Amino acid sequence: MTAQDFKDKLAQHASDADAIFLQRFFKTAPGEYGEGDIFIGARVPMTRKVCRDFKTLPLAEIEQLLYSPIHEHRLAATIIMSGQYKKADFEKQQHLFDLYLKALRDGRINNWDIVDTSCEHIVGAYACQNNEQVLFELAKRDDLWSKRVAIVSCFAWLRNKQLGPTIELAKILWPETHDLLQKAVGWMLREVGNYVDQQLLLDFLDDHAHIMPRTELRYAIEKLSPKLKKHYMASKSRSAT
């Protein structure tokens, strides 16, 4: 079982038309956040299906997929890594975590779908078990994807109805100007209210709604009552006048 075996099998499900669509959808044009990325046109459900046949792929072969120029190969690598992390002993978890951070640093984990599919299950799980400080280190990097990994990894706590470092990271990242970070911060704040305690979300909004980017605020208040949504959007509008 090798990386090449995986590539050959996934290629059977590639589509030129889907490749064109995906390259537009994931913003691969010059100057866009996914500039230069290459797609073969394999849809995510099929990629996941093929991954199931390669769930025991050796780490060295996974690394080959992670460093492929093909987007779907890198996505698949993180899907396989996520599955392996859950069942691994500490030593292997450490290897998977180290490989993930290396690939992130090297620009191989470089779009929101790859981040959102995997970071909770590897970086988030590791931070929960060992040291959440790694998330603050990622949040301080001058890199869009490292920052997104930092905040979205908080799902590892939130799904277990624990706050973890979510609010602390949101306080660091809320002023970010990139819409993919604003959406991620707003999303995690929304899930604080959904999974943990709505009052924690409201407390954050009371302090920040009037200065938060509008996109971020809209994501954060999405599941609030119409009355509360109106209140926080009005506070934003007043601050803009």
C-alpha positions as CSV (number, residue, x, y, z in Angstrom):
1,M,0.0,0.0,0.0
2,T,1.7,3.2,-1.2
3,A,1.0,6.8,-1.9
4,Q,1.1,6.0,-5.6
5,D,-1.5,3.3,-5.2
6,F,-3.8,5.9,-3.6
7,K,-3.1,8.4,-6.4
8,D,-3.9,5.9,-9.0
9,K,-7.2,4.9,-7.4
10,L,-8.3,8.4,-6.8
11,A,-7.5,9.4,-10.4
12,Q,-10.2,6.9,-11.5
13,H,-12.7,9.3,-10.0
14,A,-11.3,12.6,-11.3
15,S,-13.3,14.9,-13.6
16,D,-11.9,17.7,-15.8
17,A,-15.2,19.7,-15.4
18,D,-15.1,19.3,-11.6
19,A,-11.4,20.3,-11.6
20,I,-12.3,23.6,-13.3
21,F,-15.2,24.2,-10.9
22,L,-13.0,23.4,-7.8
23,Q,-10.2,25.7,-8.9
24,R,-12.7,28.6,-9.1
25,F,-14.4,27.6,-5.8
26,F,-11.2,27.4,-3.9
27,K,-9.9,30.7,-5.3
28,T,-6.8,29.6,-7.1
29,A,-6.4,32.6,-9.5
30,P,-3.4,34.9,-9.1
31,G,-3.7,37.0,-5.9
32,E,-6.4,34.8,-4.4
33,Y,-5.8,32.8,-1.2
34,G,-5.5,29.5,-3.0
35,E,-3.3,30.8,-5.8
36,G,-1.7,28.2,-7.9
37,D,-3.3,25.1,-6.3
38,I,-4.0,22.2,-8.6
39,F,-7.2,20.1,-8.6
40,I,-7.9,16.8,-10.4
41,G,-11.6,17.1,-9.8
42,A,-12.2,14.4,-7.2
43,R,-15.2,15.3,-5.0
44,V,-14.8,15.1,-1.2
45,P,-17.3,12.2,-0.7
46,M,-15.3,10.0,-3.2
47,T,-12.0,11.1,-1.7
48,R,-13.2,10.0,1.7
49,K,-14.4,6.7,0.3
50,V,-11.0,6.0,-1.3
51,C,-9.3,7.0,2.0
52,R,-11.2,4.2,3.8
53,D,-9.2,1.7,1.7
54,F,-5.9,3.3,2.8
55,K,-6.6,4.0,6.5
56,T,-3.4,2.1,7.5
57,L,-1.2,3.9,5.0
58,P,2.3,4.2,6.5
59,L,3.4,7.6,7.7
60,A,6.1,7.9,5.0
61,E,3.5,7.4,2.3
62,I,1.1,9.8,3.9
63,E,3.9,12.4,3.9
64,Q,4.2,11.9,0.1
65,L,0.5,12.7,-0.3
66,L,0.9,15.8,2.0
67,Y,3.7,17.1,-0.2
68,S,1.9,16.5,-3.5
69,P,1.0,19.5,-5.7
70,I,-2.5,18.1,-6.0
71,H,-5.0,19.5,-3.6
72,E,-7.1,16.3,-3.2
73,H,-4.0,14.3,-2.3
74,R,-3.2,16.7,0.5
75,L,-6.8,16.7,1.7
76,A,-6.7,12.9,1.7
77,A,-3.5,12.8,3.7
78,T,-5.1,14.8,6.5
79,I,-8.2,12.6,6.4
80,I,-6.1,9.5,6.8
81,M,-4.0,11.2,9.5
82,S,-7.2,12.2,11.4
83,G,-8.4,8.6,11.4
84,Q,-5.1,7.2,12.5
85,Y,-4.7,9.7,15.3
86,K,-7.8,8.6,17.1
87,K,-6.5,5.0,17.3
88,A,-2.8,5.7,17.8
89,D,-0.7,5.4,20.9
90,F,1.0,8.5,22.2
91,E,4.2,7.9,20.2
92,K,2.4,7.7,16.9
93,Q,0.1,10.6,17.8
94,Q,3.3,12.7,18.4
95,H,4.6,11.7,15.0
96,L,1.3,12.6,13.3
97,F,1.1,15.9,15.1
98,D,4.7,16.8,14.2
99,L,4.1,15.9,10.6
100,Y,1.0,18.0,10.5
101,L,2.8,21.1,11.9
102,K,5.7,20.5,9.5
103,A,3.3,20.4,6.6
104,L,1.5,23.5,7.9
105,R,4.8,25.4,8.2
106,D,5.8,24.3,4.7
107,G,2.6,25.6,3.2
108,R,1.1,22.2,2.4
109,I,-2.0,22.6,4.5
110,N,-3.1,25.7,2.7
111,N,-6.9,25.9,2.2
112,W,-9.9,26.1,4.5
113,D,-11.2,22.7,3.6
114,I,-8.0,20.9,4.5
115,V,-7.8,22.9,7.8
116,D,-11.4,22.4,8.8
117,T,-11.4,18.7,7.9
118,S,-8.5,17.8,10.1
119,C,-7.1,20.3,12.6
120,E,-9.7,19.5,15.3
121,H,-8.8,15.8,15.2
122,I,-5.0,16.3,15.2
123,V,-3.9,19.7,16.5
124,G,-6.9,20.2,18.7
125,A,-6.8,16.6,20.1
126,Y,-3.1,17.0,20.8
127,A,-3.6,20.4,22.5
128,C,-6.4,19.0,24.6
129,Q,-4.3,16.1,25.8
130,N,-1.0,17.8,26.2
131,N,-0.5,21.6,25.9
132,E,-2.9,24.2,24.5
133,Q,0.0,26.7,24.3
134,V,0.6,25.3,20.8
135,L,-2.6,27.0,19.6
136,F,-1.4,30.4,20.9
137,E,1.9,30.0,19.1
138,L,0.0,29.2,15.9
139,A,-2.3,32.2,16.4
140,K,0.7,34.5,16.6
141,R,2.2,33.4,13.3
142,D,2.0,35.7,10.3
143,D,0.1,33.1,8.3
144,L,-3.5,32.8,7.5
145,W,-3.7,29.0,7.7
146,S,-1.8,28.7,11.0
147,K,-4.2,31.2,12.6
148,R,-7.2,29.3,11.2
149,V,-5.9,26.1,12.5
150,A,-5.5,27.7,16.0
151,I,-9.1,28.8,16.3
152,V,-10.9,25.9,14.5
153,S,-8.9,23.4,16.6
154,C,-11.0,24.6,19.5
155,F,-13.8,22.3,18.3
156,A,-11.9,19.6,20.1
157,W,-13.1,21.2,23.3
158,L,-16.4,22.6,22.2
159,R,-17.8,19.2,20.9
160,N,-17.2,17.9,24.5
161,K,-19.1,20.9,25.9
162,Q,-15.8,22.5,27.2
163,L,-14.7,26.0,26.6
164,G,-11.0,25.4,26.4
165,P,-9.0,28.3,25.1
166,T,-11.7,29.4,22.6
167,I,-12.5,32.8,24.1
168,E,-8.8,33.6,24.8
169,L,-7.9,32.9,21.2
170,A,-10.9,34.8,19.9
171,K,-9.7,37.8,21.9
172,I,-6.4,37.6,20.0
173,L,-7.8,36.9,16.5
174,W,-11.0,39.0,16.3
175,P,-9.3,42.0,14.7
176,E,-8.0,40.0,11.8
177,T,-8.9,41.5,8.4
178,H,-9.0,38.3,6.2
179,D,-12.6,37.1,5.8
180,L,-11.6,33.5,6.2
181,L,-10.3,34.3,9.7
182,Q,-13.3,36.5,10.5
183,K,-15.6,33.7,9.6
184,A,-13.6,31.1,11.6
185,V,-13.6,33.3,14.7
186,G,-17.3,34.1,14.4
187,W,-18.0,30.4,13.8
188,M,-16.2,29.3,17.0
189,L,-17.8,32.0,19.1
190,R,-21.2,30.8,17.8
191,E,-20.4,27.3,18.8
192,V,-19.4,28.5,22.3
193,G,-23.0,29.5,22.7
194,N,-24.3,26.4,21.0
195,Y,-22.2,23.8,22.8
196,V,-21.1,25.4,26.1
197,D,-23.0,28.4,27.5
198,Q,-24.7,31.1,25.6
199,Q,-23.9,33.6,28.3
200,L,-20.2,33.3,27.5
201,L,-20.9,34.3,23.9
202,L,-23.1,37.2,25.1
203,D,-20.4,38.4,27.4
204,F,-17.9,38.4,24.6
205,L,-20.4,40.2,22.3
206,D,-21.1,42.8,25.0
207,D,-17.5,43.7,25.0
208,H,-16.7,43.4,21.3
209,A,-19.8,43.5,19.0
210,H,-19.4,47.2,18.4
211,I,-15.9,46.8,17.1
212,M,-15.9,43.4,15.5
213,P,-15.8,43.1,11.7
214,R,-19.3,42.7,10.4
215,T,-18.7,39.3,8.8
216,E,-17.4,37.9,12.1
217,L,-20.3,39.4,14.0
218,R,-22.9,37.9,11.7
219,Y,-21.3,34.4,12.0
220,A,-21.2,34.8,15.8
221,I,-24.8,35.8,16.3
222,E,-26.3,33.4,13.7
223,K,-28.1,31.1,16.3
224,L,-29.2,33.9,18.6
225,S,-32.8,35.0,18.9
226,P,-34.0,37.7,16.4
227,K,-34.2,40.2,19.3
228,L,-30.5,39.6,20.3
229,K,-29.4,39.6,16.7
230,K,-31.0,43.0,16.2
231,H,-29.4,44.3,19.4
232,Y,-25.9,43.4,18.5
233,M,-26.2,44.5,14.9
234,A,-27.5,47.8,16.1
235,S,-24.5,48.2,18.4
236,K,-22.3,47.6,15.4
237,S,-24.2,50.2,13.3
238,R,-24.1,52.8,16.1
239,S,-20.3,52.5,16.3
240,A,-20.0,53.0,12.6
241,T,-21.8,56.4,12.7
